[in-house]
Amino acid sequence: MTPVKVGDGNPGDLAVGGGRPIVLIAGPCVIESEAHATELAGRLVEIARRVGVPYVFKASFDKANRTSASSFRGPGLDEGLRILASIKSRYAVPILTDIHEPSQAQPAADVADVLQIPAFLSRQTDLLVAAARTGRVVNIKKGQFLAPDDVKHAVAKVTGAGNPRVIVTERGTSFGYHNLVVDMRAFPMMRALGVPVVFDVTHSLQLPGGGDGVTAGQAEYIEPLASAGVAAGVDGVFLEVHEQPSRAKSDAQNALKLDALEPLLHRLMAIDAIVKEAPVRG
């Protein structure tokens, strides 16, 4: 597998996949305010540097798929991208954000290093092609309704548009009502497509629509699920992090508390080192 390079030649640039150590993609679910996103980004950058893990800051400028129309969605495209550009410049960190319409692709690409395709939109051809044509890394969230091998068609839409810089992210598969399950077989299956695979741990612990107008979640299982995914050989871990998850304006019940991040990263990096460096003995 050829590593996917993320960045524009800046100090925080990194590569995902190809046997490299795991990459951390982390941040708040949504930009709650400029002050909050900037403060949290700074603390996340510090933690990543202390631990020694390559890091990408993520946050959404708009959560277009909220359960309820009254839920907080974020500052919107223009203001959100201004905030993300400020964070990128201040901390020299790559940025990931999601887009929901083809018209958002180029404006987002002017700031973000990675354009993320939301899981519910992972089959939207025009959106995938628009993201691909920006030349930025495209992170495709595997739809909750897709089997692992189905992702090859979404990947082909991006590469067919002339962009080989593709990452696929697992975020759980629908399992009955208000529940998701992660099949550990999915990670090697998707890596066999020749693309890096990231594990979105916190979204995989959602209970979609299970909170009477909001998405519930089970954050207490972040550590074991993340550990299992890294042991299965993923190339990166995606975590939504908040200093006070109970006060988060989106995905409060499945976010990781900030002070739990550093010990979790030490654990995950130790597992990753065993998986990627130790020879397999028969």
C-alpha positions in Angstrom: 0.0 0.0 0.0 1.3 3.4 -0.9 1.0 5.9 2.0 -1.3 8.8 1.4 0.4 12.1 2.1 -1.5 14.8 4.0 -0.5 18.5 3.9 1.0 21.2 1.8 4.7 20.9 2.7 4.2 22.3 6.2 5.9 21.1 9.5 2.8 19.2 10.5 2.5 17.2 7.3 2.2 13.4 7.6 1.4 10.2 5.8 -1.3 7.6 6.4 -0.9 3.9 5.7 1.9 1.9 4.1 2.9 0.4 7.4 3.4 3.8 9.1 2.4 4.3 12.7 -1.2 5.1 13.4 -2.4 8.7 12.7 -4.7 10.4 15.1 -7.7 12.4 13.7 -9.4 14.2 16.6 -11.4 17.2 17.6 -14.9 18.3 18.4 -17.9 17.0 16.4 -18.8 20.5 15.4 -17.3 24.0 15.7 -19.1 25.3 18.8 -17.4 28.7 18.8 -14.0 30.1 17.6 -12.7 30.3 21.1 -13.7 26.7 22.0 -12.3 25.2 18.8 -9.1 27.1 19.0 -8.5 26.2 22.7 -9.3 22.6 22.2 -7.1 22.3 19.1 -4.2 23.7 21.0 -4.6 21.2 23.8 -4.9 18.3 21.3 -1.8 19.4 19.4 0.1 19.5 22.7 -1.0 16.0 23.6 -0.2 14.6 20.2 3.3 16.1 20.3 3.9 14.7 23.8 2.8 11.2 22.8 4.5 11.4 19.4 1.5 10.6 17.3 1.0 12.2 13.8 -2.1 14.4 14.2 -4.9 15.9 12.1 -7.4 18.3 13.6 -11.1 17.7 12.7 -14.2 19.7 13.1 -17.4 20.3 11.1 -18.5 23.7 10.0 -22.0 22.3 9.5 -23.7 19.2 10.8 -26.3 18.8 8.1 -27.6 15.4 9.2 -28.7 16.1 12.8 -31.5 14.0 14.2 -33.7 17.0 14.9 -34.2 20.2 13.0 -33.7 22.1 16.2 -30.3 20.7 16.9 -27.2 22.9 16.8 -25.5 22.7 13.3 -22.5 24.9 13.6 -21.3 28.3 12.2 -21.8 27.5 8.5 -19.4 27.3 5.6 -17.8 30.8 5.5 -17.4 31.4 9.2 -16.4 27.7 9.8 -13.7 27.7 7.2 -12.3 31.0 8.5 -12.0 29.4 12.0 -10.4 26.3 10.6 -7.9 28.4 8.6 -7.0 30.3 11.7 -6.4 27.0 13.6 -4.3 25.6 10.8 -2.1 28.7 10.6 -1.8 29.0 14.4 -0.8 25.4 15.2 0.7 24.2 11.9 -1.7 21.2 11.9 -3.5 19.6 9.0 -7.2 20.0 8.9 -10.1 17.7 8.1 -13.6 18.8 7.6 -16.7 17.2 6.0 -18.6 18.5 3.0 -22.3 17.8 2.1 -22.7 19.3 -1.3 -20.5 19.5 -4.5 -20.5 23.3 -4.2 -18.7 23.1 -0.9 -15.8 21.1 -2.2 -13.5 23.8 -3.6 -14.1 26.4 -0.8 -13.3 23.7 1.8 -10.3 22.5 -0.1 -8.9 26.0 0.0 -8.5 25.4 3.8 -8.7 21.8 4.6 -6.1 19.1 3.8 -8.7 16.3 3.9 -12.2 16.5 2.6 -14.5 14.0 4.4 -17.5 12.4 2.8 -20.1 11.7 5.4 -21.3 8.1 5.8 -24.8 8.8 4.6 -23.5 10.4 1.5 -20.8 7.8 0.6 -22.6 6.8 -2.6 -23.2 10.4 -3.9 -21.3 10.4 -7.1 -21.3 14.1 -7.7 -20.1 14.8 -4.2 -17.3 12.3 -4.5 -16.2 13.5 -7.9 -16.2 17.2 -6.8 -14.1 16.3 -3.7 -11.7 14.3 -5.9 -11.2 17.1 -8.4 -9.9 19.5 -5.7 -6.8 17.3 -5.5 -7.1 17.1 -1.7 -7.1 13.8 0.3 -10.6 12.4 0.3 -11.7 10.5 3.4 -14.8 8.4 2.6 -16.8 7.3 5.6 -18.2 3.9 4.9 -22.0 4.1 5.0 -23.7 2.3 7.8 -25.6 0.4 5.1 -22.6 -0.8 3.2 -20.6 -4.0 3.3 -16.8 -3.6 3.5 -16.3 -4.7 -0.2 -19.0 -2.2 -1.3 -16.5 0.6 -0.6 -14.5 -0.2 -3.7 -17.2 1.5 -5.8 -16.9 4.8 -3.8 -13.1 4.6 -4.0 -13.3 4.1 -7.8 -15.4 7.2 -8.2 -12.6 9.2 -6.6 -9.7 7.6 -8.4 -11.6 7.6 -11.6 -11.8 11.4 -11.4 -8.0 11.4 -11.3 -7.3 11.5 -7.5 -5.4 8.5 -6.0 -5.4 10.2 -2.5 -8.1 8.2 -0.8 -8.7 7.0 2.7 -11.6 4.9 3.9 -13.1 5.2 7.4 -15.1 2.6 9.3 -17.8 4.0 11.5 -20.0 0.9 12.3 -22.7 -0.9 10.5 -26.5 -0.6 11.3 -27.5 -3.5 13.6 -31.2 -3.5 14.2 -32.8 -0.3 15.6 -30.7 2.4 17.2 -27.5 0.4 17.2 -24.3 -0.1 15.4 -21.8 -2.9 15.3 -18.1 -3.0 14.1 -17.0 -6.1 12.3 -13.2 -6.4 12.8 -13.0 -8.4 9.6 -13.9 -5.1 7.8 -10.5 -3.6 8.4 -8.3 -6.1 6.5 -11.1 -6.4 3.9 -10.9 -2.7 3.1 -7.2 -2.5 3.4 -7.0 -5.2 0.7 -8.4 -2.6 -1.6 -5.0 -0.9 -1.4 -6.2 2.2 0.6 -5.4 3.3 4.1 -8.2 2.5 6.6 -9.1 4.6 9.6 -11.3 3.6 12.5 -13.9 6.1 13.7 -14.3 4.8 17.2 -16.6 7.4 18.7 -19.2 7.4 15.9 -19.2 3.6 16.0 -20.4 3.9 19.6 -23.4 6.0 18.6 -27.0 4.8 19.2 -28.4 6.6 16.2 -31.7 8.4 17.1 -31.8 6.5 20.4 -32.1 9.6 22.5 -35.6 10.9 21.6 -34.6 13.5 19.1 -30.8 13.2 19.7 -28.2 10.5 19.0 -27.3 8.6 22.2 -24.0 6.8 22.6 -21.8 4.5 24.7 -18.5 6.4 25.4 -17.6 3.9 28.1 -16.6 1.4 25.4 -14.1 3.7 23.6 -11.0 2.1 25.0 -11.7 -1.6 24.3 -13.1 -0.8 20.8 -10.2 1.4 19.8 -7.8 -1.2 21.1 -9.4 -3.9 19.1 -9.3 -1.8 15.9 -5.7 -1.0 16.3 -4.9 -4.6 17.0 -6.7 -5.4 13.7 -4.2 -3.2 11.8 -5.9 0.1 11.1 -3.8 3.0 9.8 -5.4 5.7 11.9 -7.9 6.3 14.7 -10.7 9.0 14.5 -12.0 10.3 17.8 -14.4 13.1 18.7 -13.0 14.7 21.8 -14.4 17.3 24.2 -13.2 18.6 27.6 -16.7 18.2 29.0 -18.6 15.8 26.8 -21.9 16.3 28.7 -21.9 19.9 27.5 -21.0 19.2 23.8 -23.4 20.6 21.3 -23.2 17.4 19.1 -22.6 13.7 19.9 -22.2 14.4 23.6 -22.8 10.8 24.7 -20.1 9.1 22.5 -17.3 11.7 22.7 -14.1 11.0 24.5 -13.2 13.2 27.5 -10.1 15.2 26.8 -8.2 14.1 29.9 -8.7 10.4 28.9 -7.0 10.9 25.5 -3.3 10.8 26.4 -3.4 7.5 28.3 -5.5 6.0 25.6 -3.0 7.1 22.9 -0.1 5.5 24.8 -2.1 2.2 24.9 -3.0 2.4 21.2 0.5 3.2 20.1 1.9 0.3 22.1 -0.5 -2.1 20.4 0.2 -0.5 17.0 3.9 -1.0 17.4 3.4 -4.7 18.1 1.1 -5.2 15.1 3.3 -3.3 12.6 6.8 -4.1 13.8 6.8 -7.6 15.3 7.1 -10.5 12.8 4.3 -13.0 12.8 5.5 -16.4 13.9 3.8 -19.6 12.8 
